């Protein structure tokens, strides 16, 4: 009998948490008697010293193939009806797969995602809308957080996380996707090396009239971007940002949205510069310095791709 779920986890500098990640998935699957297989795609150039479960399927690469391609490689050998795409720095709550699997019967559903909690017990804002000129403006101006009700921003509206409902898009930190639908849309788009492959995937799923469900009762803990020390890689982020808008709109549209991204990063760099100067706490000053450098890098990448 084939597994009901194939868990695909792409690894990159993830040796610290992958053991706990896998244990929590297996424990949650056992709780609801779901048969599951674990597929691990090691995307490290140096193939770090991981300790893998005995029955896990491990695929090793001599170079970093990118997140989307890593998922596709794992999906090619998956046998489960559902693919569980999970970041290695996540911990699955014991009852999470119970709540998520309750929706397996509904053939209209293509993706099911849980509520994701950060280690400090705050909510990770994972409910999204497909990026557009207006959504980028709201995000970079912070209006989506300040006035989510007025501007109809699904991401920052906390009420959206209180109950289960259909959404336009979910962040790809952790979700289940029906394998036959994954195959129908030819998997992840490998032109996205890192970032925005989840938004592109959700758009193509909904374009086929499959539904995306947010299940509020299922909970996951996310330690967030361990492989990049909690900070996004500026070059890959801006590159994928531009590719997404060119793919669905036009080059000029991409340039317009990049301008908003640029302005947002300039204002954030300025904010952290002030923060660095006025704080006396050593750790706070170091964080401000790091964030200022990050937004400076983002600004530089925006300028580079504006004229690419």
C-alpha positions in Angstrom: 0.0 0.0 0.0 1.5 3.4 -1.0 1.9 6.1 1.6 -0.8 8.7 1.9 1.8 11.5 2.4 5.2 12.0 0.9 7.1 14.6 3.0 9.7 16.5 0.9 12.2 18.5 2.8 15.0 20.4 1.0 18.1 20.8 3.1 20.6 23.6 3.1 22.7 24.2 6.3 19.9 22.5 8.1 21.7 19.8 10.1 20.9 21.4 13.5 17.1 21.0 13.3 16.3 18.4 10.7 16.2 15.6 13.3 13.5 17.2 15.4 11.6 18.3 12.2 11.4 14.7 11.0 10.5 13.2 14.4 7.6 15.7 14.8 6.2 14.9 11.4 6.4 11.1 12.0 4.8 11.6 15.5 1.9 13.6 14.0 1.4 11.1 11.2 1.3 8.2 13.7 -1.2 10.0 15.8 -3.8 9.8 13.0 -2.5 6.5 11.5 -1.3 8.1 8.3 1.3 6.2 6.3 4.1 8.6 5.3 7.4 8.5 3.5 10.2 11.0 4.1 12.2 12.3 1.1 15.2 14.5 1.9 16.9 16.5 -0.9 20.3 17.6 0.3 21.1 20.8 -1.5 24.4 21.6 0.2 27.5 22.0 -1.8 29.5 20.4 1.0 26.8 17.9 2.0 26.9 18.7 5.7 27.0 15.8 8.2 23.3 15.0 8.6 21.9 12.1 10.6 19.0 10.6 8.7 16.2 8.3 9.8 16.8 4.7 8.7 13.9 4.6 6.2 14.3 8.1 4.8 14.9 8.5 1.1 18.0 10.7 0.7 18.9 12.5 -2.5 22.3 14.3 -2.5 23.5 16.9 -4.9 27.0 18.2 -5.4 25.7 21.7 -5.8 22.8 23.9 -4.6 20.1 23.4 -7.2 17.7 25.9 -5.7 14.6 25.3 -3.6 12.1 24.8 -6.4 14.2 22.3 -8.3 14.9 20.5 -5.0 11.2 20.1 -4.4 10.7 18.9 -8.0 13.4 16.2 -7.7 11.8 14.9 -4.5 8.3 14.9 -6.1 9.5 12.8 -9.0 10.0 9.8 -6.8 7.1 10.5 -4.3 4.4 7.9 -4.1 2.0 9.6 -1.7 -1.4 11.1 -2.7 -0.3 14.3 -1.0 3.1 16.0 -0.9 4.0 17.6 2.4 6.4 20.5 1.5 8.1 21.6 4.7 11.0 23.8 5.7 13.5 21.9 7.8 13.3 24.4 10.6 9.7 23.6 11.4 8.2 21.5 14.2 4.9 19.8 13.5 2.3 19.8 16.3 1.1 16.4 17.3 -2.4 17.0 16.1 -1.5 19.1 13.0 -1.8 16.3 10.4 -5.0 15.2 12.0 -6.6 18.6 11.2 -5.0 18.9 7.8 -5.9 15.4 6.7 -9.6 16.0 7.5 -9.8 17.9 4.1 -8.2 15.1 2.0 -11.7 14.0 0.8 -12.4 17.3 -0.9 -11.2 17.0 -4.5 -11.6 20.7 -5.1 -8.7 21.4 -2.7 -5.2 21.6 -4.1 -3.3 23.0 -1.1 -3.9 22.9 2.6 -1.8 25.0 5.0 -1.6 25.3 8.8 -1.3 28.2 11.2 2.4 28.9 11.8 3.8 30.1 15.1 7.2 31.6 15.7 9.3 30.5 18.8 8.3 33.6 20.7 4.7 32.6 20.3 3.9 35.3 17.8 2.0 34.5 14.6 3.8 34.2 11.3 1.7 36.1 8.7 1.4 33.4 6.0 -2.0 34.2 4.3 -1.2 36.1 1.2 -2.6 37.6 -2.0 -0.9 37.1 -5.3 1.7 40.0 -5.5 0.6 43.0 -7.5 1.4 46.7 -7.9 -1.1 47.6 -5.1 -0.1 44.8 -2.7 3.6 45.8 -3.0 2.7 49.5 -2.3 0.7 48.5 0.8 3.5 46.2 2.0 6.3 48.7 1.5 4.4 51.6 3.0 3.3 49.4 6.0 -0.3 50.4 5.3 -1.1 46.6 5.1 -0.2 46.4 8.8 -1.4 49.7 10.1 -4.8 49.6 8.4 -5.4 46.0 7.2 -9.2 46.3 7.4 -9.3 49.5 5.3 -7.0 48.2 2.6 -8.4 44.6 2.6 -4.9 43.1 3.3 -5.5 39.4 4.0 -1.9 39.0 5.4 -2.0 41.4 8.3 -5.7 41.0 9.2 -5.5 38.9 12.4 -9.1 37.8 12.0 -8.1 35.8 9.0 -6.1 33.4 11.2 -8.9 32.7 13.6 -10.8 30.2 11.5 -10.4 27.9 8.5 -11.2 29.3 5.1 -10.1 29.5 1.4 -7.4 31.9 0.5 -5.6 33.2 -2.6 -2.1 32.1 -1.5 -0.1 30.7 1.4 3.6 31.0 2.1 5.5 27.8 1.3 6.9 27.3 4.8 4.7 24.3 5.3 1.8 23.0 3.3 0.3 19.9 1.7 -0.4 19.8 -2.0 -2.3 17.1 -3.8 0.3 15.3 -5.9 -1.8 14.9 -9.1 -2.5 18.6 -9.1 1.2 19.3 -8.5 2.0 17.2 -11.6 -0.8 18.8 -13.7 0.8 22.2 -13.3 4.3 20.7 -13.8 5.5 21.3 -10.2 7.5 24.3 -9.0 8.9 26.8 -11.6 12.6 26.2 -11.5 13.4 29.7 -12.7 12.8 30.8 -9.1 16.0 29.7 -7.3 14.8 30.9 -4.0 11.8 33.1 -3.0 8.4 33.6 -4.7 8.2 30.0 -6.0 5.4 29.6 -3.5 3.4 32.6 -4.8 3.9 31.5 -8.4 2.8 27.9 -7.5 -0.3 29.2 -5.7 -1.2 31.3 -8.6 -1.0 28.4 -11.0 -3.0 26.2 -8.7 -5.8 28.8 -8.5 -5.7 29.4 -12.2 -6.7 25.7 -12.6 -9.6 26.4 -10.3 -8.2 24.3 -7.4 -8.8 25.7 -3.9 -6.2 26.7 -1.3 -7.3 26.1 2.3 -6.0 27.7 5.5 -6.6 25.4 8.4 -6.4 27.4 11.7 -6.6 24.4 14.0 -3.4 22.8 12.6 -0.3 24.4 14.2 3.4 24.4 13.2 6.4 26.1 15.0 8.8 27.8 12.6 12.3 28.7 13.7 12.6 30.8 10.5 15.5 31.1 8.0 18.1 29.3 10.0 20.2 28.8 6.9 20.4 32.6 6.4 20.5 33.6 10.0 16.9 35.0 9.8 17.7 37.5 7.0 16.7 37.0 3.4 19.4 36.9 0.8 19.0 40.3 -1.0 20.2 39.3 -4.4 18.0 36.2 -4.7 15.0 38.0 -3.3 15.1 40.9 -5.7 15.9 38.6 -8.7 12.9 36.4 -8.0 10.7 39.4 -7.3 11.5 40.8 -10.8 11.0 37.4 -12.5 7.5 37.0 -10.9 6.3 40.3 -12.2 7.7 39.9 -15.6 6.2 36.4 -15.9 2.6 37.6 -15.0 2.6 41.2 -16.1 5.4 42.9 -18.1 8.9 44.3 -17.8 7.5 47.8 -17.2 5.2 46.6 -14.5 8.2 44.9 -12.9 10.1 48.2 -13.0 7.2 50.1 -11.4 6.9 47.6 -8.5 10.7 47.5 -8.1 10.5 51.3 -7.5 8.2 50.8 -4.6 10.4 48.0 -3.2 13.4 50.4 -3.5 11.6 53.2 -1.7 10.6 50.8 1.1 14.1 49.6 1.6 15.5 53.1 1.6 13.1 54.1 4.4 13.9 50.9 6.4 17.7 51.5 6.0 17.1 55.1 7.3 15.1 53.7 10.3 17.8 51.2 11.3 20.5 53.9 10.9 18.7 56.1 13.5 18.1 53.0 15.7 21.8 52.2 15.6 22.8 55.8 16.7 20.3 56.2 19.5 20.5 52.8 21.2 23.1 52.1 23.9 22.4 48.4 24.3 25.2 46.3 22.6 23.0 43.6 21.2 20.4 46.0 20.0 23.1 48.1 18.3 24.5 45.0 16.6 21.0 44.0 15.4 20.4 47.6 14.1 23.8 47.5 12.3 23.0 44.1 10.7 19.5 45.3 9.6 20.9 48.5 8.2 23.4 46.5 6.1 20.7 44.2 4.9 18.4 47.0 3.7 21.4 48.7 2.1 22.1 45.4 0.2 18.4 45.2 -0.8 18.6 48.8 -2.0 21.6 48.1 -4.1 20.0 45.0 -5.7 16.8 47.0 -6.5 18.9 49.6 -8.3 20.8 46.9 -10.2 17.7 45.2 -11.5 15.9 48.4 -12.2 18.3 48.9 -15.1 18.8 45.3 -16.0 
